Amino acid sequence: MDSCFHFWTSFCILAGTFNNGMKNFIYSLLFSCLFLGCFHQIAVNSLGGIMDDGFVVLNEEQDLDIADKSIASNLKLLETILRSDPNNTHYLFLASMGYSSYALGFVEDDNPDRARLLYLRGTDYGMKILYHNTKFANARVKSIDEFRTALSSFTKDDVPAMFWTAIGWGSYISLSISDPTALADLEKVEAMMHFVLEKDSTYFYGGAHFFLGTVDGSRPQMFGGHPEASREHFEECLKINSGKFLMTYVYYARSYAVQTQNQKLFDECLTIVDTTSIDILPQARLSNAIAKKKAKLLREKTDQLF
């Protein structure tokens, strides 16, 4: 509104230099343009506030069908807002987080190819935020050493955008194992998560530990896997979220337990998910409901995995 006021004031001063007829014409024209422009901006800002509240409410939802349909429609509304305000970092962040979360929770188990595209979309929105840092933008396609140097120019305030961009990018890579170009970027994604770990290891229930534990635990040692590092990451993640973010157990079982053929740990992790109420963490009720669904799917594959 301040910008609208200054715009109006400046043109009133300019109009004062014209005769009365011309003044009236200019005032009418400017008032129409100003009213419509400010009204449009107010509408965009109001919708943005609604989107914030919507994400909070959706994270507390326990009905997966309701959440699935609601998140999909909210994401398109969010993109409509971004069409009018394409450089708004807050809306870009919501889009990055929203698309990656939706792909993980509702798409990748049934349609990996579609999930890849959604993860890529989430990554792109996050990159638009991070590219405001020109050092990072220039280092995106350069060596890992130059990439790490660029990461050092970010601060703790950049952790949320860095985390969700890495989640989208890393998840895209994990579903693109036949694409050497995509796999070559994994080292950069890990560097981004190490940045998050250094700046705020507690962000999103210990999410950096969760991610790195999954990466280290999913690969055989001969291909760069680090089982012990994976176990340490998951244990630290559980310590941070007090075992209340149930998805931690699912990926602990899915990566480390499977890779080390520790069926006892596998069963223990999934049993905890099965027997724990999703209300143990009300603000992440949806994530916990999704964890229960994923635990059930994973348990059905026990004979194939061990």
Phi, psi and omega per residue, in radians:
M1 nan -0.598 3.119
D2 -1.066 -0.727 -3.133
S3 -1.112 -0.664 3.106
C4 -1.114 -0.715 -3.126
F5 -1.120 -0.792 -3.129
H6 -1.146 -0.645 3.104
F7 -1.054 -0.840 -3.130
W8 -1.093 -0.764 -3.113
T9 -1.077 -0.785 -3.115
S10 -1.059 -0.738 -3.096
F11 -1.326 -0.460 3.048
C12 -1.132 -0.700 3.112
I13 -1.120 -0.748 3.120
L14 -1.103 -0.763 -3.098
A15 -1.111 -0.447 -3.130
G16 -1.094 -0.254 -3.141
T17 -1.511 -0.092 -3.092
F18 -1.782 2.951 3.076
N19 -1.282 3.015 -3.011
N20 -1.081 -0.739 -3.132
G21 -1.081 -0.784 -3.139
M22 -1.184 -0.638 3.113
K23 -1.035 -0.832 -3.104
N24 -1.062 -0.715 3.138
F25 -1.107 -0.806 -3.107
I26 -1.127 -0.746 3.139
Y27 -1.058 -0.752 -3.129
S28 -1.114 -0.768 -3.126
L29 -1.128 -0.819 -3.097
L30 -1.164 -0.660 -3.139
F31 -1.093 -0.725 3.134
S32 -1.108 -0.819 -3.122
C33 -1.140 -0.759 -3.107
L34 -1.140 -0.777 -3.116
F35 -1.066 -0.827 -3.115
L36 -1.161 -0.719 -3.133
G37 -1.152 -0.796 -3.140
C38 -1.185 -0.685 3.120
F39 -1.080 -0.714 3.125
H40 -1.092 -0.763 -3.126
Q41 -1.155 -0.684 3.103
I42 -1.089 -0.721 3.133
A43 -1.104 -0.757 3.129
V44 -1.096 -0.782 3.139
N45 -1.118 -0.679 3.135
S46 -1.146 -0.754 3.100
L47 -1.094 -0.639 3.109
G48 -1.079 -0.710 3.095
G49 -1.124 -0.689 3.097
I50 -1.098 -0.683 3.133
M51 -1.095 -0.730 3.096
D52 -0.997 -0.876 -3.140
D53 -1.101 -0.647 -3.119
G54 -1.100 -0.700 3.133
F55 -1.170 -0.654 3.105
V56 -1.114 -0.815 -3.132
V57 -1.114 -0.723 -3.133
L58 -1.134 -0.635 3.108
N59 -1.132 -0.344 3.128
E60 -1.661 -0.056 -3.109
E61 -1.292 2.508 3.109
Q62 -1.954 -0.257 3.127
D63 -1.516 1.970 -3.042
L64 -1.168 -0.593 3.135
D65 -1.169 -0.759 3.099
I66 -1.086 -0.787 -3.112
A67 -1.102 -0.753 -3.133
D68 -0.980 -0.937 -3.096
K69 -1.164 -0.687 -3.086
S70 -1.196 -0.765 -3.117
I71 -1.124 -0.753 3.141
A72 -1.023 -0.792 -3.127
S73 -1.221 -0.648 3.124
N74 -1.147 -0.609 3.124
L75 -1.146 -0.676 3.095
K76 -1.202 -0.645 3.062
L77 -1.105 -0.704 3.125
L78 -1.092 -0.704 3.104
E79 -1.175 -0.534 3.064
T80 -1.137 -0.728 3.091
I81 -1.099 -0.737 -3.129
L82 -1.144 -0.474 3.078
R83 -1.055 -0.596 3.140
S84 -1.542 -0.388 -3.078
D85 -2.437 1.164 -2.922
P86 -1.179 -0.312 -3.096
N87 -1.831 0.184 -3.128
N88 -1.274 1.936 -3.042
T89 -1.132 -0.529 -3.135
H90 -1.185 -0.783 3.128
Y91 -1.208 -0.630 3.069
L92 -1.080 -0.689 3.118
F93 -1.118 -0.793 3.122
L94 -1.059 -0.663 3.134
A95 -1.197 -0.728 3.120
S96 -1.084 -0.867 3.129
M97 -1.129 -0.734 -3.059
G98 -1.144 -0.813 -3.102
Y99 -1.185 -0.706 3.136
S100 -1.199 -0.703 3.121
S101 -1.140 -0.734 -3.136
Y102 -1.121 -0.756 3.138
A103 -1.073 -0.755 -3.128
L104 -1.179 -0.759 -3.027
G105 -1.398 -0.543 -2.954
F106 -2.252 -0.077 -3.014
V107 -2.160 -0.828 -2.899
E108 -1.114 -0.490 -3.135
D109 -1.223 -0.526 -3.090
D110 -1.833 -0.506 -3.033
N111 -2.533 1.358 -3.093
P112 -1.003 -0.645 -3.126
D113 -1.119 -0.735 3.097
R114 -1.170 -0.675 3.138
A115 -1.066 -0.686 3.120
R116 -0.984 -0.774 -3.120
L117 -1.155 -0.672 3.132
L118 -1.225 -0.688 3.070
Y119 -1.083 -0.700 3.129
L120 -1.131 -0.657 3.104
R121 -1.146 -0.741 3.083
G122 -1.080 -0.695 3.098
T123 -1.084 -0.782 -3.107
D124 -1.081 -0.716 3.111
Y125 -1.131 -0.706 3.112
G126 -1.151 -0.697 3.137
M127 -1.093 -0.565 3.120
K128 -1.084 -0.530 3.072
I129 -1.305 -0.888 -3.066
L130 -1.150 -0.494 -3.134
Y131 -1.227 -0.159 3.004
H132 -1.092 -0.404 3.028
N133 -1.537 1.844 -3.028
T134 -1.126 -0.525 3.104
K135 -1.089 -0.743 3.128
F136 -1.202 -0.762 -3.132
A137 -1.012 -0.721 -3.125
N138 -1.260 -0.503 -3.071
A139 -1.550 -0.102 -3.059
R140 -0.940 -0.685 -3.090
V141 -1.908 0.267 -3.128
K142 -1.727 -2.947 -3.060
S143 -1.167 2.818 -3.140
I144 -1.110 -0.592 3.120
D145 -1.156 -0.751 3.096
E146 -1.159 -0.622 3.122
F147 -1.120 -0.795 3.119
R148 -1.107 -0.673 3.103
T149 -1.081 -0.715 3.112
A150 -1.135 -0.652 3.129
L151 -1.073 -0.544 -3.117
S152 -1.179 -0.216 3.131
S153 -1.495 -0.078 3.070
F154 -1.543 2.922 3.131
T155 -2.172 3.138 3.130
K156 -1.036 -0.526 3.129
D157 -1.096 -0.362 -3.110
D158 -1.565 -0.007 -3.078
V159 -0.999 -0.851 -3.106
P160 -1.003 -0.850 3.140
A161 -1.131 -0.689 3.132
M162 -1.109 -0.768 -3.096
F163 -1.091 -0.899 -3.050
W164 -1.270 -0.501 3.033
T165 -1.154 -0.750 3.120
A166 -1.155 -0.642 3.098
I167 -1.069 -0.841 3.140
G168 -1.110 -0.801 -3.100
W169 -1.146 -0.821 -3.128
G170 -1.132 -0.678 3.126
S171 -1.189 -0.647 3.054
Y172 -1.053 -0.774 -3.134
I173 -1.116 -0.717 -3.096
S174 -1.114 -0.405 3.101
L175 -1.731 0.192 -3.093
S176 -2.251 0.721 -3.034
I177 -1.143 -0.288 3.107
S178 -1.575 0.028 -3.106
D179 -1.897 1.767 -3.113
P180 -1.016 -0.582 3.140
T181 -1.128 -0.749 3.118
A182 -1.155 -0.780 -3.120
L183 -1.082 -0.538 -3.129
A184 -1.139 -0.357 -3.121
D185 -1.525 -0.125 -3.060
L186 -1.023 -0.652 -3.128
E187 -1.069 -0.608 3.122
K188 -1.254 -0.655 3.097
V189 -1.115 -0.747 3.103
E190 -1.069 -0.678 3.111
A191 -1.086 -0.676 3.102
M192 -1.106 -0.720 -3.141
M193 -1.245 -0.544 3.047
H194 -1.179 -0.572 3.031
F195 -1.069 -0.825 3.115
V196 -1.046 -0.753 -3.132
L197 -1.043 -0.708 -3.120
E198 -1.248 -0.694 -3.042
K199 -1.468 -0.646 -3.131
D200 -2.814 1.516 -3.078
S201 -1.191 -0.255 -3.111
T202 -1.581 -0.119 -3.058
Y203 -1.022 2.386 -3.140
F204 0.852 1.020 3.040
Y205 1.037 0.601 -3.115
G206 1.385 0.568 -3.001
G207 -1.025 -0.597 3.129
A208 -1.146 -0.714 3.070
H209 -1.090 -0.732 3.125
F210 -1.006 -0.855 -3.094
F211 -1.150 -0.879 -3.091
L212 -1.180 -0.577 3.060
G213 -1.112 -0.678 3.115
T214 -1.173 -0.771 -3.141
V215 -1.121 -0.839 -3.111
D216 -1.165 -0.506 -3.079
G217 -1.623 -0.183 -3.068
S218 -1.548 -0.350 -3.075
R219 -1.817 2.479 3.013
P220 -1.080 2.665 -3.116
Q221 -1.010 -0.622 -3.106
M222 -1.174 -0.262 3.103
F223 -1.974 0.405 3.043
G224 1.709 0.140 3.109
G225 -1.296 2.675 -3.139
H226 -2.355 1.460 -3.051
P227 -0.982 -0.764 -3.102
E228 -1.173 -0.703 3.081
A229 -1.099 -0.673 3.106
S230 -1.049 -0.856 -3.134
R231 -1.031 -0.756 -3.121
E232 -1.122 -0.699 3.115
H233 -1.095 -0.803 -3.108
F234 -1.152 -0.700 3.134
E235 -1.138 -0.673 3.096
E236 -1.186 -0.674 3.109
C237 -1.075 -0.792 3.121
L238 -1.113 -0.579 3.108
K239 -1.177 -0.723 -3.130
I240 -1.139 -0.788 -3.082
N241 -1.688 0.161 3.090
S242 0.982 0.487 3.122
G243 1.230 0.252 -3.078
K244 -1.612 -0.352 3.105
F245 -1.607 1.649 -2.896
L246 -1.149 -0.387 3.118
M247 -1.049 -0.459 3.113
T248 -0.998 -0.777 -3.128
Y249 -1.153 -0.653 -3.120
V250 -1.074 -0.819 -3.097
Y251 -1.371 -0.441 2.990
Y252 -1.065 -0.807 3.115
A253 -1.191 -0.766 -3.034
R254 -1.191 -0.587 -3.091
S255 -1.787 -1.313 -3.043
Y256 -1.055 -0.865 -3.065
A257 -1.108 -0.704 3.130
V258 -1.214 -0.789 -3.086
Q259 -1.127 -0.590 3.124
T260 -1.645 0.041 -3.134
Q261 0.956 0.748 3.103
N262 -1.719 1.481 -3.065
Q263 -1.201 -0.539 3.127
K264 -1.070 -0.827 3.114
L265 -1.130 -0.708 3.117
F266 -0.953 -0.890 -3.126
D267 -1.149 -0.698 -3.130
E268 -1.099 -0.776 -3.133
C269 -1.080 -0.814 -3.095
L270 -1.224 -0.553 3.097
T271 -1.167 -0.678 3.083
I272 -1.053 -0.762 3.128
V273 -1.102 -0.767 -3.107
D274 -1.095 -0.662 -2.973
T275 -1.716 -0.079 -3.124
T276 -1.662 2.368 3.127
S277 -1.194 2.447 3.088
I278 -1.169 -0.278 3.140
D279 -1.391 0.004 3.131
I280 -1.106 -0.417 3.080
L281 -2.404 1.443 -3.003
P282 -0.949 -0.643 -3.111
Q283 -1.276 -0.176 3.077
A284 -2.207 0.605 -3.105
R285 -1.045 -0.687 -3.138
L286 -1.125 -0.808 3.119
S287 -1.031 -0.691 3.139
N288 -1.219 -0.595 3.076
A289 -1.169 -0.688 3.094
I290 -1.157 -0.670 3.111
A291 -1.040 -0.693 3.116
K292 -1.127 -0.696 3.099
K293 -1.118 -0.770 -3.130
K294 -1.186 -0.619 3.112
A295 -1.109 -0.703 3.118
K296 -1.110 -0.783 3.122
L297 -1.105 -0.696 -3.123
L298 -1.198 -0.696 3.129
R299 -1.101 -0.592 3.136
E300 -1.136 -0.291 -3.129
K301 -1.756 0.172 -3.057
T302 -0.908 -0.825 -3.096
D303 -1.116 -0.494 3.130
Q304 -1.396 -0.475 -3.023
L305 -1.584 -0.360 -3.082
F306 -2.270 nan nan
